[in-house]
Amino acid sequence: MLNMFPKSVSTGAKFGTVIVLVQDEHGETYEVEVTTFRCESGYVDGRWPSSVKFVEDINRDLGRRDFTFNAMAIDLSKLELDSGEEEKEVEIYDPFDGVSDIKKKIVRAVGTPIERFKEDGLRSFKACRMASQFGFSIEPVTLDAIKKSISVAENISMERIRDEFMKMLINSPKPSVGIELMRETGLLQIFLPELLEGFGVEQKLYHADDVYYHSIKTCDAAEDSVKFAALLHDIAKPRTDMGNGHFYGHDRMGAEMVEKIMKRMKFPRAEIERTQKLIINHMFYYPHIEDGMTSEEKENIELHKWSDSAVRRFIQRVGEENIDDLFKLRMADAQSNASTSFKPDEITILQKRISEIRHQDMALKVTDLRVNGADLERIGITKGPQMGYVLKQLLEVVIDNPILNTKEDLERLALEIRKQMEKAQ
């Protein structure tokens, strides 16, 4: 194969696989996986074959595949077309009726399903993912085999489970289909048992569904960038259930639980922190006057409306780079709940307000201040905890009053803060 395809990568050569680099008509390079006919045996930990044997019989090669629609072939030697000749209908070699299963919209394992899943535990997750992605159902014997081979699926690394699960969330029209299959088969218990805690937990106020079904519906409604956060946004509700429809502090506890869940699933640190910020802030409410409000309601809104500094603190708390994703999460949360009182106007009005604030010369972090450590050290502020405290206090002042973000004002304020610290000691 390396002789046939000079532009290729042989990283999987011991398994008979090379990655061929091909250019399309636009000059874009893409990868094609080319594998020699082979059969495998002696699977280790339900994942890797200990023995790979190259064969010449295509039936033996196709017979080791996972699902019937992945066990079909075309004889390329019968596709010898002259330049300009119209393409002819190809003949598909389909020993396991994969075409029929595609037409029936079912996922069916090749041969004896239980054997296929014992060979490779990831196939159980893949079956649910493909059913969800393509709108298929899983054939009953295949579904039963997934349930019976849970012990093999438990051996799969969290990284591989995470990748398959996220592929399902992003590529499925309705990820809830795959999540439900994983719940019914026992796969969800392996890597996300916290989500199952919400099954049957009623939300007596403002919600039509229990916590679990609301969560997966929110995931369905969410845009790709917030699908996982949408799935986990109410993850702490079962642990904060007051029994009266209230779940006080579920946003804060949810952020703590999400950190543990995502660490377990080996997510990057930056993604964990981003998701935590979305979860802990997803309950925000922006008071605004609406048509039809009574004068008393309008007065109440005026009393609780956000000042400019409140908007700046909101941006600082969420992170400028996360604001849009937070709004996407809030919209998905509302769209998935038929009983919500939320109105999209809240987002629209707040977006306009944030846009206005963003155009101001605002400081949201210490590095935005017009003084730095060297400036403070020059006027007598000691390096270490004292300087850290002074910078933090200066930022608080500037968030409330951006006009004070000048070197002269900040140095003056820094000396005043130091005096207050010295008096307090």
Sequence and secondary structure as in RCSB ss.txt:
>XXXX:A:sequence
MLNMFPKSVSTGAKFGTVIVLVQDEHGETYEVEVTTFRCESGYVDGRWPSSVKFVEDINRDLGRRDFTFNAMAID
LSKLELDSGEEEKEVEIYDPFDGVSDIKKKIVRAVGTPIERFKEDGLRSFKACRMASQFGFSIEPVTLDAIKKSI
SVAENISMERIRDEFMKMLINSPKPSVGIELMRETGLLQIFLPELLEGFGVEQKLYHADDVYYHSIKTCDAAEDS
VKFAALLHDIAKPRTDMGNGHFYGHDRMGAEMVEKIMKRMKFPRAEIERTQKLIINHMFYYPHIEDGMTSEEKEN
IELHKWSDSAVRRFIQRVGEENIDDLFKLRMADAQSNASTSFKPDEITILQKRISEIRHQDMALKVTDLRVNGAD
LERIGITKGPQMGYVLKQLLEVVIDNPILNTKEDLERLALEIRKQMEKAQ
>XXXX:A:secstr
 TTT SSEEEEEGGGTEEEEEEE TTS EEEEEEE  EEEEEEETTTEEEEEEE S HHHHHTTSSBGGGS EE 
GGG    TT       EE TT HHHHHHHTEE BSSSHHHHHHH THHHHHHHHHHHHHT EE HHHHHHHHHTH
HHHTTS HHHHHHHHHHHHHH S HHHHHHHHHHHTHHHHH HHHHTTTT   TTT SS HHHHHHHHHHHS GG
GHHHHHHTTTTGGGS  SSS  TTHHHHHHHHHHHHHHHTT  HHHHHHHHHHHHHTT       TT  HHHHHH
HHHH   HHHHHHHHHHH GGGHHHHHHHHHHHHHT TT    THHHHHHHHHHHHHHTS    SGGGSS  HHH
HHHTT  TTHHHHHHHHHHHHHHHH GGG SHHHHHHHHHHHHHHHHHH 
